[in-house]
């Protein structure tokens, strides 16, 4: 089962009950630094989050501080996501999300992590290039 979903329209669900929706707007997350700040706030990362790739990788695989068990990352304006960075950074982040979602599935589904991307051909190209499966 895929961890990524390429949507056909705008994502409208908000956080509720046991669901945490973290919105990543590519227009605002055009650098890695901005992405880490936005994601850290959306997922309520602990104060020791270092706003770098290693710290992101560690914390996205933890999430113990969250009461919610269903975590949904939603990318809006994906075509602008990390546009100030090289493609490799974006690809590594996509891979980390996918690996973390798979790890959560293996951990007795204590957390469910899915990634939703509003319509974007670039997102489809990125995921296909990386060999990451997705549903649309």
Contact map, one row per residue, 1 for C-alpha under 8 A:
1110000000000000000000000000000000000000000000000000000000000000000000000000000000000000000000000000000000000000000000000000000000000000
1111100000000000000000000000000000000000000000000000000000000000000000000000000000000000000000000000000000000000000000000000000000001110
1111100000000000000000000000000000000000000000000000000000000000000000000000000000000000000000000100110000000000111000000000000000001100
0111110000000000000000000000000000000000000000000000000000000000000000000000000000000000000000000100000000000000011110000000000000001110
0111111000000000000000000000000000000000000000000000000000000000000000000000000000000000000000000000000000000000011110000000000000000111
0001111100000000000000000000000000000000000000000000000000000000000000000000000000000000000000000000000000000000000111110011000000000111
0000111111100000000000000000000000000000000000000000000000000000000000000000000000000000000000000000000000000000000111100000000000000001
0000011111000000000000000000000000000000000000000000000000000000000000000000000000000000000000000000000000000000000001100000000000000001
0000001111100000000000000000000000000000000000000000000000000000000000000000000000000000000000000000000000000000000001100000000000000000
0000001111110000000000000000000000000000000000000000000000000000000000000000000000000000000000000000000000000000000001100000000000000000
0000001011111000000000000000000000000000000000000000000000000000000000000100000000000000000000000000000000000000000101000000000000000000
0000000001111100000000000000000000000000000000000000000000000000000000000000000000000000000000000000000000000000000000000000000000000000
0000000000111110000010000000000000000000000000000000000000000000000000000000000000000000000000000000000000000000000000000000000000000000
0000000000011111000110000000000000000000000000000000000000000000000000000000000000000000000000000000000000000000000000000000000000000000
0000000000001111111110000000000000000000000000000000000000000000000000000000000000000000000000000000000000000000000000000000000000000000
0000000000000111111100000000000000000000000000000000000000000000000000000000000000000000000000000000000000000000000000000000000000000000
0000000000000011111000000000000000000000000000000000000000000000000100000000000000000000000000000000000000000000000000000000000000000000
0000000000000011111100000000000000000000000000000000000000000000001111000000000000000000000000000000000000000000000000000000000000000000
0000000000000011111110000000000000000000000000000000000000000000000111110000000000000000000000000000000000000000000000000000000000000000
0000000000000111011111000000000000000000001000000000000000000000000111110000000000000000000000000000000000000000000000000000000000000000
0000000000001110001111100000000000000000010000000000000000000000000000111100000000000000000000000000000000000000000000000000000000000000
0000000000000000000111110000000000000010011000000000000000000000000000111100000000000000000000000000000000000000000000000000000000000000
0000000000000000000011111000000000000010010000000000000000000000000000001111000000000000000000000000000000000000000000000000000000000000
0000000000000000000001111101100000100110000000000000000000000000000000001111000000000000000000000000000000000000000000000000000000000000
0000000000000000000000111111100000000000000000000000000000000000000000000011110010000000000000000000000000000000000000000000000000000000
0000000000000000000000011111110000000000000000000000000000000000000000000011111111000000000000000000000000000000000000000000000000000000
0000000000000000000000001111110000000000000000000000000000000000000000000000110110000000000000000000000000000000000000000000000000000000
0000000000000000000000011111110001100000000000000000000000000000000000000000000010000000000000000000000000000000000000000000000000000000
0000000000000000000000011111111111100100000000000000000000000000000000000000000111000000000000000000000000000000000000000000000000000000
0000000000000000000000000111111101100000000000000000000000000000000000000000000111111000000000000000000000000000000000000000000000000000
0000000000000000000000000000111111100000000000000000000000000000000000000000000011111000000000000000000000000000000000000000000000000000
0000000000000000000000000000111111110000000000000001000000000000000000000000000001001000100000000000000000000000000000000000000000000000
0000000000000000000000000000101111111000000000000011000000000000000000000000000000000000000000000000000000000000000000000000000000000000
0000000000000000000000000001111111111100000000000000000000000000000000000000000000000000000000000000000000000000000000000000000000000000
0000000000000000000000010001111111111110000000000000000000000000000000000000000001000000000000000000000000000000000000000000000000000000
0000000000000000000000000000000111111111000000000011000100000000000000000000000000000000000000000000000000000000000000000000000000000000
0000000000000000000000000000000011111111100000000010000000000000000000000000000000000000000000000000000000000000000000000000000000000000
0000000000000000000000010000100001111111110000000000000000000000000000000000000000000000000000000000000000000000000000000000000000000000
0000000000000000000001110000000000111111111000000000000000000000000000000000000000000000000000000000000000000000000000000000000000000000
0000000000000000000000000000000000011111111110001010000000000000000000000000000000000000000000000000000000000000000000000000000000000000
0000000000000000000000000000000000001111111110000000000000000000000000000000000000000000000000000000000000000000000000000000000000000000
0000000000000000000011100000000000000111111110000000000000000000000000000000000000000000000000000000000000000000000000000000000000000000
0000000000000000000101000000000000000011111110000000000000000000010000000000000000000000000000000000000000000000000000000000000000000000
0000000000000000000000000000000000000001111111000000000000000000010000000000000000000000000000000000000000000000000000000000000000000000
0000000000000000000000000000000000000001111111111000000000100010000000000000000000000000000000000000000000000000000000000000000000000000
0000000000000000000000000000000000000000000111111000000000000000100000000000000000000000000000000000000000000000000000000000000000000000
0000000000000000000000000000000000000000000011111000000000000000000000000000000000000000000000000000000000000000000000000000000000000000
0000000000000000000000000000000000000000000011111100000000000000000000000000000000000000000000000000000000000000000000000000000000000000
0000000000000000000000000000000000000001000011111110001100100000000000000000000000000000000000000000000000000000000000000000000000000000
0000000000000000000000000000000000000000000000011111001100000000000000000000000000000000000000000000000000000000000000000000000000000000
0000000000000000000000000000000010011001000000001111101100000000000000000000000000000000000000000000000000000000000000000000000000000000
0000000000000000000000000000000110010000000000000111111100000000000000000000000000000000000000000000000000000000000000000000000000000000
0000000000000000000000000000000000000000000000000011111110000000000000000000000000000000000010000000000000000000000000000000000000000000
0000000000000000000000000000000000000000000000000001111111000000000000000000000000000000000000000000000000000000000000000000000000000000
0000000000000000000000000000000000000000000000001111111111100000000000000000000000000000000000000000000000000000000000000000000000000000
0000000000000000000000000000000000010000000000001111111111110000000000000000000000000000000000000000000000000000000000000000000000000000
0000000000000000000000000000000000000000000000000000111111111000000000000000000000000000000000010001000000000000000000000000000000000000
0000000000000000000000000000000000000000000000000000011111111100000000000000000000000000000000000000000000000000000000000000000000000000
0000000000000000000000000000000000000000000010001000001111111110000000000000000000000000000000000000000000000000000000000000000000000000
0000000000000000000000000000000000000000000000000000000111111110000000000000000000000000000000001001000000000000000000000000000000000000
0000000000000000000000000000000000000000000000000000000011111110000000000000000000000000000000000001001100000000000000000000000000000000
0000000000000000000000000000000000000000000000000000000001111111000000000000000000000000000000000000000000000000000000000000000000000000
0000000000000000000000000000000000000000000010000000000000111111110000000000000000000000000000000000000000000000000000000000000000000000
0000000000000000000000000000000000000000000000000000000000000111111000000000000000000000000000000000000000000000000000000000000000000000
0000000000000000000000000000000000000000000001000000000000000011111000000000000000000000000000000000000000000000000000000000000000000000
0000000000000000000000000000000000000000001100000000000000000011111110000000000000000000000000000000000000000000000000000000000000000000
0000000000000000010000000000000000000000000000000000000000000001111110000000000000000000000000000000000000000000000000000000000000000000
0000000000000000111100000000000000000000000000000000000000000000011111100000000000000000000000000000000000000010000000000000000000000000
0000000000000000011100000000000000000000000000000000000000000000011111100000000000000000000000000000000000000111000000000000000000000000
0000000000000000011100000000000000000000000000000000000000000000000111110000000000000000000000000000000000000011100000000000000000000000
0000000000000000001111000000000000000000000000000000000000000000000111111000000000000000000000000000000000000011110000000000000000000000
0000000000000000001111000000000000000000000000000000000000000000000001111100000000000000000000000000000000000000111100000000000000000000
0000000000000000000011110000000000000000000000000000000000000000000000111110000000000000000000000000000000000000111100000000000000000000
0000000000100000000011110000000000000000000000000000000000000000000000011111000000000000000000000000000000000000001111000000000000000000
0000000000000000000000111100000000000000000000000000000000000000000000001111110000000000000000000000000000000000001111000000000000000000
0000000000000000000000111100000000000000000000000000000000000000000000000111110000000000000000000000000000000000000011000000000000000000
0000000000000000000000001110000000000000000000000000000000000000000000000011111110000000000000000000000000000000000001010000000000000000
0000000000000000000000001110000000000000000000000000000000000000000000000011111110000000000000000000000000000000000011010110000000000000
0000000000000000000000000100000000000000000000000000000000000000000000000000111110100000000000000000000000000000000000010110000000000000
0000000000000000000000000110110000000000000000000000000000000000000000000000111111100000000000000000000000000000000000000000000000000000
0000000000000000000000001111111000000000000000000000000000000000000000000000111111100000010000000000000000000000000000000000000000000000
0000000000000000000000000100111100100000000000000000000000000000000000000000000111111100110000000000000000000000000000000000000000000000
0000000000000000000000000000011000000000000000000000000000000000000000000000001111111100000000000000000000000000000000000000000000000000
0000000000000000000000000000011000000000000000000000000000000000000000000000000001111100000000000000000000000000000000000000000000000000
0000000000000000000000000000011100000000000000000000000000000000000000000000000001111110110000000000000000000000000000000000000000000000
0000000000000000000000000000000000000000000000000000000000000000000000000000000001111111110000000000000000000000000000000000000000000000
0000000000000000000000000000000000000000000000000000000000000000000000000000000000001111111000000000000000000000000000000000000000000000
0000000000000000000000000000000000000000000000000000000000000000000000000000000000000111111100000000000000000000000000000000000000000000
0000000000000000000000000000000100000000000000000000000000000000000000000000000001001111111110000000000000000000000000000000000000000000
0000000000000000000000000000000000000000000000000000000000000000000000000000000011001111111111000000000000000000000000000000000000000000
0000000000000000000000000000000000000000000000000000000000000000000000000000000000000011111111100000000000000000000000000000010001000000
0000000000000000000000000000000000000000000000000000000000000000000000000000000000000001111111110000000000000000000000000000000000000000
0000000000000000000000000000000000000000000000000000100000000000000000000000000000000000111111111000000000000000000000000000000000000000
0000000000000000000000000000000000000000000000000000000000000000000000000000000000000000011111111100000000000000000000000000001000000000
0000000000000000000000000000000000000000000000000000000000000000000000000000000000000000001111111110000000000000000000000000000001010000
0000000000000000000000000000000000000000000000000000000010000000000000000000000000000000000111111111000000000000000000000000000000000000
0000000000000000000000000000000000000000000000000000000000010000000000000000000000000000000011111111100000000000001000000000000000000000
0011000000000000000000000000000000000000000000000000000000000000000000000000000000000000000001111111110000000000000000000000000000010000
0000000000000000000000000000000000000000000000000000000000000000000000000000000000000000000000111111111000000000000000000000000000000000
0000000000000000000000000000000000000000000000000000000010011000000000000000000000000000000000011111111100000000100000000000000000000000
0010000000000000000000000000000000000000000000000000000000000000000000000000000000000000000000001111111110000001110000000000000000000000
0010000000000000000000000000000000000000000000000000000000000000000000000000000000000000000000000111111111000000000000000000000000000000
0000000000000000000000000000000000000000000000000000000000001000000000000000000000000000000000000011111111100000000000000000000000000000
0000000000000000000000000000000000000000000000000000000000001000000000000000000000000000000000000001111111111111100000000000000000000000
0000000000000000000000000000000000000000000000000000000000000000000000000000000000000000000000000000111111111111000000000000000000000000
0000000000000000000000000000000000000000000000000000000000000000000000000000000000000000000000000000011111111000000000000000000000000000
0000000000000000000000000000000000000000000000000000000000000000000000000000000000000000000000000000001111111100000000000000000000000000
0000000000000000000000000000000000000000000000000000000000000000000000000000000000000000000000000000000111111100000000000000000000000000
0000000000000000000000000000000000000000000000000000000000000000000000000000000000000000000000000000000111111111000000000000000000000000
0000000000000000000000000000000000000000000000000000000000000000000010000000000000000000000000000000000110111111000000000000000000000000
0000000000000000000000000000000000000000000000000000000000000000000111100000000000000000000000000000000110001111100000000000000000000000
0000000000000000000000000000000000000000000000000000000000000000000011100000000000000000000000000000100110001111110000000000000000000000
0010000000000000000000000000000000000000000000000000000000000000000001111000000000000000000000000001100100000011111000000000000000000000
0011100000000000000000000000000000000000000000000000000000000000000000111000000000000000000000000000100000000001111100000000000000000000
0011100000000000000000000000000000000000000000000000000000000000000000011110000000000000000000001000000000000000111110000000000000000000
0001111000100000000000000000000000000000000000000000000000000000000000011110000000000000000000000000000000000000011111000000000000000000
0001111000000000000000000000000000000000000000000000000000000000000000000111010000000000000000000000000000000000001111110010000000000000
0000011111100000000000000000000000000000000000000000000000000000000000000111110000000000000000000000000000000000000111110000000000000000
0000011111000000000000000000000000000000000000000000000000000000000000000000000000000000000000000000000000000000000011111000000000000000
0000010000000000000000000000000000000000000000000000000000000000000000000000111000000000000000000000000000000000000011111111000000000000
0000000000000000000000000000000000000000000000000000000000000000000000000000000000000000000000000000000000000000000000111111100000000000
0000000000000000000000000000000000000000000000000000000000000000000000000000011000000000000000000000000000000000000000011111110000000000
0000010000000000000000000000000000000000000000000000000000000000000000000000011000000000000000000000000000000000000010011111111000000000
0000010000000000000000000000000000000000000000000000000000000000000000000000000000000000000000000000000000000000000000011111111100000000
0000000000000000000000000000000000000000000000000000000000000000000000000000000000000000000000000000000000000000000000001111111110000000
0000000000000000000000000000000000000000000000000000000000000000000000000000000000000000001000000000000000000000000000000111111111000000
0000000000000000000000000000000000000000000000000000000000000000000000000000000000000000000001000000000000000000000000000011111111111100
0000000000000000000000000000000000000000000000000000000000000000000000000000000000000000000000000000000000000000000000000001111111111000
0000000000000000000000000000000000000000000000000000000000000000000000000000000000000000000000000000000000000000000000000000111111110000
0000000000000000000000000000000000000000000000000000000000000000000000000000000000000000001000100000000000000000000000000000011111110000
0000000000000000000000000000000000000000000000000000000000000000000000000000000000000000000000000000000000000000000000000000001111111000
0000000000000000000000000000000000000000000000000000000000000000000000000000000000000000000000100100000000000000000000000000001111111100
0111000000000000000000000000000000000000000000000000000000000000000000000000000000000000000000000000000000000000000000000000001100111110
0111110000000000000000000000000000000000000000000000000000000000000000000000000000000000000000000000000000000000000000000000001000011111
0101110000000000000000000000000000000000000000000000000000000000000000000000000000000000000000000000000000000000000000000000000000001111
0000111100000000000000000000000000000000000000000000000000000000000000000000000000000000000000000000000000000000000000000000000000000111
